[in-house]
Amino acid sequence: MKRLLKIAEKKERLIIGLMSGTSHDGVDAALVRIKGNGIKTTVNLLHHLHYPYPIEIKRRIEQAFEGFTAGICMLNFELGELFAGAALECISKSKVSKNDLDLIASHGQTIYHIPPQGDMIGSTLQIGEADIIAERTGIVTVSDFRKRDMAAGGHGAPLVPYADFLLFREKGKAKAVQNIGGIANVTVVTEKSKDVIAFDTGPGNALIDETVRILSCGEKDFDVDGRWAERGNVNHALLDKLMSHSYLELAPPKSTGIETFGKSLVKELIADNPDIASEDLLATLTCFTAKSIHRAYQDFILPRYSINHIILSGGGSRNRHLFSLLRGFFKDIPIITIDELGIPSNAKEAVSFAILGNETIMGMSSNIPSATGAKRSVVLGKISL
């Protein structure tokens, strides 16, 4: 925020404007000197250029024009309305005056995530327009947290380790904060932030939930308490095949998404294994989630850290069968739920981004390079005033 104020206090500012229109032939860049603001604004163009797109990029833009582009464009604003509605309802039900609110921090909805590979930078897309949120609520909104970390060479994920460090660090102890959402991720919280590591362990609920949707013809969204999977038997041949997935072998920092562990994989598994009963398939996928988490600890955490206990959060913590499997794998490490520490499991991620938003508004970096693989610490997010 100090940096923003410093820029705002200048008598004149040098600004580059960037634009690419519907002609999609390249980017127009203009360097201008601007004095004042409002009706007193004066502009002096210093330099401009046209930066042509490569032919391949133009082709892909044309494909996007003919595809689902309009749908994504509309969804971005529609989700912004819903995010704003959630914020306003939360304020209303808390009985806190909206006028007392300082900030909204919105992660948005991830549409696609491409991790970096080697020297190739990755990319990520979260939608849920922050300007809609700021306009509907009248509250300053911070959004787009992942992109700056990726620009600095990181995966843009996981970002919650900074919050995990602030919330759970304890002198002389190392704890694992294991979240099981659609994708499962872990943060090893130590005394010093430089020693913190975090990464996506692999599938969380995504494979289980998608299988339930397909097998129930859309009547169910998830396996309540893991009851369906609990009735089945694990197909060990299929489990062994799943455990050979190349992602599990990658050393951290690493990240993944439903592009890897989602609908396409589930459809492939169902098509390739028509003789496996539905309850056996769910039993196998639930075991795969638990076993892949355990393997991540064995390969990348326990050789370096002595973990005092595991703090479990996310929707997977409410899957009784999955929880039981995890306790079976982690015989020597106690597992507790984050609810037992006074933080509701379904609120943890939102709390984490509130913390990150607070750091952004103070101009402080909040990525942890040892977790994301970024070259340096950076201030995350964009601000909608």
N, C-alpha and C positions, 0 to 999 in steps of 0.2 A: 504494500500500500504506500510506503514511503516513496518508492520508485515512481508510482503513479502520480503522487502529489508533486514530486520534483519535476516530472515532465509537464504536468499541468501548470506549474508556476512559471515556466519559461515564457519569455516574451515572444519567441518564435520557435517553431519546431520543424525539423526535417522529417518528412514522412514519405514512404514509398506506398503508392497505391497499386494493387494487383487486380486484374480483371480478365476473365475469359468468357466470351459471350457465346451465343447460340451458333455462331459460325464455326466454333470449336477448331480454329486453325492455330491457336497458340495463346500465350499469355501476354497481355499488354502491361508494361511496368512504367510508372511515372514517379520520378523523384521531385518533390515540391517543397518549397519553403512556405510555411503558413504562419501568419501573424494574427494574433487575436482569436476571437471566436464570435459566433452569432453574427449580428449585422455588421460588426467591425472586422470581419474576416477579410484578409488579403492573401492572395495566392500567387506564387512565382514559380513557374515550371523551370526546373534546372536541367532535367534530362529525361528522355523517355526512349523505350525500345520495344520491339516486338520479338518475343521469344517463341519460335515455332515449335509445335508439337512434333515429335517423331511420328512417322506414318502409322506405326503399330498402335500408338496411343490414340491417334485419331480414329482408327478402326474400332478400338474398344469403346471409345466414347459413343460412336455411332451405334454400336450394339446395345449399349446401355440406354440410348434414346429409344430403341425399339423394344426394350424389355420392360422390366418392372420399375423403371426409374420414377414414373409418376406415383406409383404406389408407395415407394420409399419416401419420396418427397412429401406426400400427404401424411404418411404415418409419422414422420418426424414431428409435424405440427400437432397431429392428433394425440400423440404420446405426451407432447409438451402440455396440452390441456389437461390430460389425466394426471401427470406429475404435479401440476399446479393444484388440481382438485384435491389430491392426496395431502399436499402441504396445508391447504386451507382447512381441510377437515381435521387434520392433526392439531392445528392451532385451535380450532373451534372446540374440539373435545377436551383439550388440555385446559381450557378456561384461561389461557394466557392471551393478553391483548395482542392483536396483530401488529400494532404500533410499537410493541416492545421487541419485535423480532429484528435481528440484525442481518441475518444471512441465511440463504438456502444453498446447500451444496448437493448437486444432483449428478450422480454417475451416469444416468440415462440407461437406455436399453441397448445392449450389444447386439448388433446385427451380424457382424462378421469380424473375425480376428485372424490375422495372418502373422505368426511369430517371425522374427528375423531369422535368417539362415546364413551362417558364415558371414560374408561381407555385405550381404543383401539386407537392407533395412526392411522391417516388416510394416504392417499397416493395420489399422483397426478402425471400426466405425461404431460409434454409439449415437443413437438418436433419441429425441425427446427434447425439442427445441427450448434451450434455456431462455431465450428472449421471450417466448410465450410465458414461461414460468414467472419471469421477472415482471412482465407486463400485467399478468393476471393477479399476481400477489402484491405487487408494489415493493417487493423485497429484493435486495441485491442477490444475484444468483451466480454461483461458481459452477462450472460444468467442464466437460471434456478433459478429464483428469489424465487419461492414459497417453494422450498424443505427445506431450512434451517429453515424457520419459522415452518414448520410442524414437523421437527426434534425436535424443541424446544417446541412441544406440541400444536402448533397453527393449524389453518385451512389452512394456506398458502394463505388466501384470507379473505377480500380484502386487497391488498397491496398499492393501490393508496392513502389511507388516509394520509400517510406521505406527499405526494406531495400536496394533497388538503390542508393540514395544512400550508405548506410553501406558497402556492399560494393565499389562500383566508382568512387567519386569519385576524381578525380586532378587535381592542380593544373594549371591551364592547358589542360585538355582538356574537351571535351564528347563524351560517348559515348551511343549509343542502345542500350538493352537491349530487344531485340525478342523477346517471347515469342509462340510460336505453339502455343496449346492448341486447344480447340474454337473459342474466339474469340481473335483476335490482338490483343495490346496492346503498347504501347511506352512506355518511360520514357526521357526525355532527362536524363541525369545530368550535372550541372554542378558547379562548385566549391561553390556555395552552394545550400542547400536551397530558398530562396525562388525560385530561377530554374528549379527542376525542373518539367518538365511531363510529363504522362502521360495516356494515353487508349487506349480500344479502337479499333484501326484498322478493324476489321470482321471478316469471317470468317477463321477459322484452319483447323482440320481438320474442323470440324463438317459443312460441306456435302459435303466429300470423303468423309468416313467414312460419313455417312448414305446417300449415293449408292451407295457400295460395298455397304452392308448390303442395300439394296433390290435392286440389280442382281444381287447374288449370292444372293438369297433367304435372307439371313441366314447364309450359310456363311462370309463374311468380314466383319471389322470395320473394316479399313482397307486402303489401297492400299500394300502393302509396297514401300518405296523409290520409290514413284510409278511402278512399272513399267506398270501398267494405263493410267495417264494418258499415259505416255511413248509408248505405241503409237498414241495418237490424234492427231487434228488439232484445233486450236482453232477453234471456230465463232465467227467474229468478230462476226457479227450478234448472237448471244446474249451474247457477252462485252460488247459495247457496251451492251446492255440492262442487264446486271448492273451495269456500271460507272456507270450512271445512277441507282443506288439512292440514295434521299434521305439515308440515314445517312452516306454517304461525304462529303456536302456539309456536314454539320454541323461547326461549329467546336468545338474542345475548350473546356471539359471535356465529355466525353461517354462514354457506356458503352452496351453492347448485350449481347445474349445469344442463345441458341439459339431464343428466342421469335421473333427476327427472322431469324437465319441458321441455320436448323435444318431439322427434318423437314418442316414444312409447306411451306417454300420448295422443298425438293427434290421433294416430291410434285407441287407445282405445275409445276416445270420439266420433270419427266418427262412429265406429262400434256399439257403445252402443246407439247412438242417430241418427238413420237413417232418422227420420222424421223431424229433424231440418234443415231448409234451410241453404244453405251455408253462405248467408249474415247474418243470425241470429246467426250462430255458431261463425263467425268472430266478430260480434258485442258483443257477450257474452265473448269471450276470450280477446278482447280489453278492455272491462269493467273489466274483472278479473285482468288484469295487473294493471290498474289504481286503482282499489279498494284494491288490495293486498298491493300496495305501501302506500296508505292512511292508511290502517289498521296498517301497521308497525309503522307509525308515532304515531298513536293513542295509540298503546300498549306499545311502547318501547322508543319513543323520546319525545313526547309532555308532558308526565308526569314529565320529568326531565329537559327539556330545553324549553326556550322561543325562538322560531325560528323567526329571523328577515325576512328572505326570503329563497326561494329554488332556487338553481342554477341547471338548467336542462341541461344534456349533453347526448351524445350517439345518436344512430340512432333513438331511440324512440322520441327524441325531434323534429324530422322532421315529425312525424306522427300527422297531424293537428287534427284529431279526438281524438287521445289519449291525446294530449295536452289539448284539450277542456274538456275532462272528468276529467283530473287532476285538472284543474282550478275550475271545479264544485265541486270536493271533498274538495279542499283546499280553501274554500271561504275566510278565514281570513288571509291566508299567501300568499304574492305575489310570483309569479313564474317568473323567468327570464331565458333566455337561456344563456349558457356559451359564445355563439357567441357575445352577447351584451357586454361581458367583454373583448372582443378582442382575445379570444381563439376559433378557429374553433372547432366545436363539434367533428368532425371526427379526430382531431389531439390530443385531450385531453389525451387519454390513452397513446399514444406514448410519449407525453411530460412528462407524469408522470413517465414512465419507464426510460426516459433520466435522470430525477432527481434521481431516485433510483440508476441508474448506476453510477452517479457521486458520490453518497454517498458510494457505494461499493468500488470504486477505491480509495477513501480516507480512507477506513477502518472504516467507520462509520455505525452503525446500522441504519436500516430504516424501520423495522417493528414497528407497534404500538400494543403492547400486549393487550391493552384494546379493540382493534378492532379484532385481529385475535385469541385471547385466548392463545397466546404463554406464556410460563412461564417466558421468559425474552426477552430483546431486543437483536437482533442478526444482524450480517452483512449478507446481502442477496446476493445470486448470486455466479456464478462461472466465472472465468476469463480465456479467451482464448487469449493467447499472439500472 
